[in-house]
Amino acid sequence: MIDYKVSPKAEKYFKKLKDGKLKKKYHEAIIAIRINPSIGKPKKGDLKGIIGYDIYHDGVNYEIAYEVIEQDGQLLIIILAGTRENFYDELKIYLKKRIKETE
């Protein structure tokens, strides 16, 4: 199982979750991803390098976006979590901000 970090944006989302069953599904998904990082679906185009993992709860599709970085072996970074609606638009905005911060 590889180590992982959670972005501040994803951390904030997880803290706001009130539904215990959904929290548990996210927790189980993160464990599954840590065991097998290739379990998700690699994204294409301007999201290349990002992997998405779907969670279904009460008829709603939730997503986790993550990347695996080679650092002392491997490090999993949870970038964003949330409902599928507008998820990828929000992810693109977040990634652009992150790039600007590192420049």
N, C-alpha and C positions, 0 to 999 in steps of 0.2 A: 504494500500500500504506500503510495507516494505522499510526501508532505504537500500541504496546500496553504494558500493564502486567499483571503476574500477581499475584494476591492471595497473601499469605503461605501460606494453606492450600493453594492450587493449587501453589505453588512447592515446598512440602514434599512433596506427592504426586509431582510430577515427579522430584524428587531421589531418592525411594525406589524409583522404577521400575528394575527390573533387566533386563527384557526389551528388548533393543535394537530389535527390530522394532516393538514397541508404541511405544517412544519416538519412533521415526521416523514412525510414523503420527500421533502427536500433533503432532510438529513440522510435518508436511505439512498437517495439519488447521488449525493456527494460521496458517500461511502462506495457505491457502485462505480462511480467515475474514478475514485482514487485507486480502486483495485484494478480497473481496466479502463485507462484513459481513452482508449479508442472506441468505447461503447457508443459515444455520440456520433452525430453526423457532421463531417467537416463542411464548412461553408465555402462558398466560391466568390469570385469577383472581389469587391472591395472589402469583404469580410474573410478573405483567405487567411488561414492560420487560426481562425476561431472555430471552435467546435460547439455544436448545440445539442442539448439533451432535453427531451420532452417529458413532462410530467402531466398526468391527467388527474383532475380532482373535481368531483361534483359537476361533470360535464364541461369543465373549462380546461383549456390547454395552457399550461405554464411552461416556461423555458428556463434553462440555465445555459449561459454562454461562458465558455472557459477556454483557456489555452494551456498548453504544456510547454514549459520553458526548460531548456537544459541548464541546470544549475546544481552543482554537486549531485550529479545523477539526473534527477528530474524534479521539477516543482510545478504543481498544478495551481493555476490562478483562476479563481471564480471571478469573472468580470461583472456579470450582470444576471439578475434573476427577476422574473416577473411574469405577468400574463402575456400571452402571445400577441395580443392586440398592440400594435405600434412598437413591439419589442425590438425589431431589427432597426427601425428608424432611430429609436433611443440608443441602441447599441452603437450605431454609426456615429452619432453625436458624441457619445461618451469616448469612443476611441479617438476621434479627432481632437478632443480636448486633451486627452492623455498624451497624444503625440506632440501637441503644442507645448505642454508642460515640460517635456523632456528636451525640447530644442533650446 
